[in-house]
């Protein structure tokens, strides 16, 4: 029986800054052996990644998995498109929602769940500039309040 612990490999902080993340989905990912070894070492970036649905398959583009040092000829292209594994009904629902104006699919996290590599994706709606400013102001106010609380408790 595999452990159910979750070890974070990569997260996309920029996604929550640029988008309203409305619905999240946990997906598997089709990888080759050396890519899995590289992911276990934490060598992954999803900052520039995006997701498209093509021919009933969910594919992630721009996800960078660094080549495994000891992988020699078995290493694959670090930026190759990778297939995400989801149920057909979920894919149909996602494709319908992502066709709506202003919606897109973005990868949010890559993590290990037991011995499996999982990718959390989100159905996202783009933020306007004033929404981003409002979020930054809220974050600053919260940080100030925490700082004041810390000073008073010393």
C-alpha positions as CSV (number, residue, x, y, z in Angstrom):
1,X,0.0,0.0,0.0
2,X,1.5,3.4,-1.1
3,X,1.8,6.2,1.3
4,X,-0.7,9.1,0.9
5,X,1.8,11.8,1.9
6,X,2.1,14.8,-0.4
7,X,5.5,16.2,-1.3
8,X,5.4,19.5,-3.3
9,X,7.7,19.6,-6.3
10,X,6.7,22.9,-8.0
11,X,4.0,25.4,-7.6
12,X,2.9,28.3,-9.8
13,X,2.6,31.4,-7.6
14,X,2.1,33.5,-10.7
15,X,-1.2,31.7,-11.6
16,X,-3.0,32.9,-8.4
17,X,-1.7,36.5,-9.1
18,X,-2.8,36.6,-12.8
19,X,-6.0,34.5,-12.5
20,X,-9.1,33.8,-10.4
21,X,-8.7,30.0,-9.8
22,X,-12.3,28.8,-9.8
23,X,-12.2,25.0,-10.0
24,X,-9.2,22.7,-9.3
25,X,-8.6,19.2,-10.7
26,X,-6.0,16.6,-9.7
27,X,-4.5,14.8,-12.8
28,X,-1.9,12.3,-13.5
29,X,0.8,12.9,-16.0
30,X,2.4,10.6,-18.6
31,X,6.2,10.6,-18.1
32,X,9.3,8.6,-19.0
33,X,11.6,7.0,-16.5
34,X,14.3,9.6,-16.3
35,X,11.7,12.4,-16.0
36,X,10.3,10.8,-12.9
37,X,13.8,10.6,-11.3
38,X,14.4,14.2,-12.1
39,X,11.0,15.2,-10.6
40,X,11.9,13.2,-7.4
41,X,14.9,15.5,-7.1
42,X,12.7,18.5,-7.4
43,X,13.9,19.7,-10.8
44,X,10.7,21.1,-12.4
45,X,9.3,24.5,-13.3
46,X,5.7,25.3,-14.3
47,X,6.0,29.1,-14.3
48,X,5.5,29.5,-18.1
49,X,3.3,26.4,-18.6
50,X,-0.1,26.3,-20.1
51,X,-2.7,23.7,-20.9
52,X,-4.7,22.9,-24.1
53,X,-7.3,20.3,-24.9
54,X,-6.7,18.8,-28.3
55,X,-8.5,15.7,-29.8
56,X,-10.0,14.8,-26.4
57,X,-6.6,14.9,-24.7
58,X,-5.3,17.3,-22.1
59,X,-1.8,18.4,-22.9
60,X,0.5,20.6,-20.9
61,X,3.0,22.8,-22.8
62,X,6.0,24.7,-21.4
63,X,6.5,22.5,-18.3
64,X,10.3,22.3,-17.9
65,X,11.6,19.1,-16.3
66,X,15.4,19.3,-16.2
67,X,17.3,16.3,-17.7
68,X,18.4,13.7,-15.2
69,X,22.2,13.9,-14.7
70,X,22.8,10.1,-14.9
71,X,20.2,9.6,-17.7
72,X,22.5,9.8,-20.8
73,X,20.7,8.8,-24.0
74,X,17.4,8.1,-22.2
75,X,16.7,11.8,-21.3
76,X,13.9,13.4,-23.2
77,X,13.5,17.0,-24.3
78,X,12.9,19.1,-21.2
79,X,10.1,21.2,-22.7
80,X,8.3,18.5,-24.7
81,X,4.4,18.5,-24.5
82,X,3.2,16.0,-21.9
83,X,-0.2,14.4,-21.7
84,X,-2.3,14.8,-18.6
85,X,-4.4,11.8,-17.5
86,X,-8.1,12.5,-16.7
87,X,-11.4,10.8,-17.0
88,X,-13.2,11.4,-20.3
89,X,-16.2,13.0,-18.6
90,X,-14.0,15.5,-16.8
91,X,-12.2,16.4,-20.1
92,X,-15.5,17.0,-21.8
93,X,-16.7,19.2,-19.0
94,X,-13.4,21.1,-18.9
95,X,-13.3,21.7,-22.7
96,X,-16.9,23.1,-22.5
97,X,-16.0,25.5,-19.7
98,X,-12.6,26.5,-21.2
99,X,-14.3,27.5,-24.5
100,X,-16.2,30.2,-22.6
101,X,-14.9,33.8,-23.0
102,X,-12.1,34.6,-20.5
103,X,-11.5,31.1,-19.2
104,X,-8.3,29.1,-19.5
105,X,-6.6,26.1,-17.9
106,X,-3.4,26.6,-15.9
107,X,-1.2,24.2,-13.9
108,X,-1.0,25.2,-10.3
109,X,1.1,22.5,-8.6
110,X,3.2,19.4,-9.3
111,X,3.6,17.0,-6.4
112,X,4.2,13.5,-5.4
113,X,1.3,11.6,-3.9
114,X,2.7,8.4,-2.6
115,X,4.8,7.1,-5.5
116,X,2.7,8.9,-8.2
117,X,3.4,12.3,-9.8
118,X,0.3,14.4,-9.9
119,X,-0.4,17.8,-11.4
120,X,-3.1,20.1,-10.0
121,X,-4.7,22.2,-12.7
122,X,-7.3,24.9,-12.4
123,X,-10.0,26.4,-14.5
124,X,-9.1,30.1,-14.3
125,X,-10.5,33.4,-15.3
126,X,-8.1,36.3,-16.1
127,X,-7.8,39.2,-13.7
128,X,-7.9,42.8,-14.7
129,X,-5.2,45.2,-13.6
130,X,-7.4,46.7,-10.9
131,X,-8.1,43.2,-9.4
132,X,-4.3,42.6,-9.2
133,X,-3.8,45.9,-7.4
134,X,-6.6,45.1,-5.0
135,X,-5.0,41.7,-4.1
136,X,-1.6,43.4,-3.6
137,X,-3.3,46.0,-1.3
138,X,-5.0,43.2,0.8
139,X,-1.7,41.4,1.1
140,X,0.1,44.5,2.3
141,X,-2.6,45.3,4.8
142,X,-2.5,41.7,6.2
143,X,1.3,41.9,6.4
144,X,1.1,45.3,8.3
145,X,-1.5,43.9,10.7
146,X,0.7,40.8,11.4
147,X,3.7,43.0,12.0
148,X,1.8,45.3,14.4
149,X,0.4,42.2,16.3
150,X,3.9,40.8,16.5
151,X,5.3,44.1,17.9
152,X,2.6,44.4,20.5
153,X,3.0,40.8,21.8
154,X,6.8,41.2,22.5
